Amino acid sequence: MTDTLLRLEKTIAARRGADPSMSYVASLLAKGTKKAAQKLGEEATETIIAALAEDAQALRGEAADLLFHLMVLLADRGVPIADVLAELDRREGVSGHAEKASRSGD
């Protein structure tokens, strides 16, 4: 899985400077953070709908779209996937309740 995400991150980085008329990634990044975040929200909603419909095939597809758009937003904001994976590693073995309580403002 990590390899897949790292390859996707490299592909997104390579397409960042491409012609927006030729690359979906380039066109989305050219529209800015707000649009990338909006697309992520749309994909999250579609993922929820697929889950509630109990449609495993649709859920797989929507989850892939969700991960893809998350990766685009991370690239837009300059956050490497390695940083996200390191944060997940840091949280491993920690109760979700305890981890949430450790964050300020939650």
Secondary structure, 3 states (H helix, E strand, C coil): CHHHHHHHHHHHHHHCCCCCCCCHHHHHHHCCHHHHHHHHHHHHHHHHHHHHCCCHHHHHHHHHHHHHHHHHHHHHHCCCHHHHHHHHHHHCCCCHHHHHHHCCCC
